[in-house]
Amino acid sequence: MLFLFTDLLSRAFDGWIVPFLGFFLLPWTTLAYAVMWASSESVQGFEWFIVAFAFFVDLGAFAGGGRRRRQTA
C-alpha cells in the first residue's frame, strides 16, 4: 500500500531496483529504512537500531519458513 499510494520509497531510495528487491527480499527492512529516512531526510543514531531490528525480523521470517518446511516434509 505504501509503495502504491505514497512517494515515500522513491524519496528514500535513488532508484527503483532497491525498493523493488527490498519489497520481495527484505520487506520490513525496506519499510523501516524508508520510514526512518522520512523523519529527518537521513538515517542516524537510534534509527539504525530500528532498521537493524527490522533486518533481524526479516531473517527470522526466512529461518522460520525453512524450519516449518523441513517439519512438514
Buried (B, 14 or more C-beta within 10 A) or exposed (E): EBBEEEEBBEEBBEEEEBBBEBBEEBBBBBBBBBBBBBEEEEBEEEBEEBBEEBBEBBEEEEEEEEEEEEEEE
